[in-house]
Amino acid sequence: MIPIRDENPTLRAPIATYVLIGMNAVVWGVVQGFGAPGPMAESLCLYGLIPGDLLSTAAPGTRFPVGDGLVCQINGDGEVSSLFSSMFMHGGWLHILGNMLFLWVFGDNVEDVMGPGRFFAFYLLCGLAAAGAQIAADPASTVPMVGASGAIGGVMGAYALLFPRARVHLLIILVIYVTTISVPAVLMLGYWFLLQLLSGVFSLGQSGGGVAFWAHIGGFVAGLALIKAFARQDFIAARERATSRHTARHRWF
């Protein structure tokens, strides 16, 4: 179930959304070498968020592999900056392409009710909340956490609250059967959140790498909580007026 577009026009160009997609792309190419094994492994060690290192909850000297023969070591002085750098790195092509697709589909409309400056701050705060949730779930983890999905989860939470009835077109792939369907945003996003919640509960107590479900959950909840503070009422009113005019024209014809 992959969102490919929505039926929710905007009034303003989504400048911050473009910038965020560009930043992720640049980091993927310049820092992570487009997924080449050497740069990828080194970037995970240097810029990934490692809870056990950040909080000094893992024993100093603990070593763990990150791929391509590279081994990182816990030294107890994890950089706070990794809370931010980890948001702009990814674990593979599918990871970054999937995240940027979700940001492209849902980011423009959420930015449209905030403006670019507020949206950028909102995105970062949701990313921090996502990191906090994942750290709380496993504070001694030595698995590097990377990806924009926690921050994008916040964008999705805001979208679900702002535009629950907007139609979202989904690509459905069932083995050899491929089709598209259109559903209300609240249905698609609610289903996505439920999957993250169930998967997060089942992941508790497990070790090793995988999907950071609690980051997704934390980001989504942060988006729900923060949207009222970041949305501009004048921008929302302008969208409502534009929608009313559009509806009136269609009724006339």
Secondary structure, 3 states (H helix, E strand, C coil): CEEEEEECCCCCCCHHHHHHHHHHHHHHHHHCHHHCHHHHHHHHHHHCECHHHHCCCCCCCCEEEEECCEEEECCCCCCCCHHHHHHHCCCCHHHHHHHHHHHHHHHHHHHHCCCHHHHHHHHHHHHHHHHHHHHHHCCCCCCCECCCHHHHHHHHHHHHHHCCCCEEEEEEEECCEEEEEEEEHHHHHHHHHHHHHHHHHHHCCCCCCCCCHHHHHHHHHHHHHHHHHHCCHHHHHHHHHHHHHHHHHHHHC
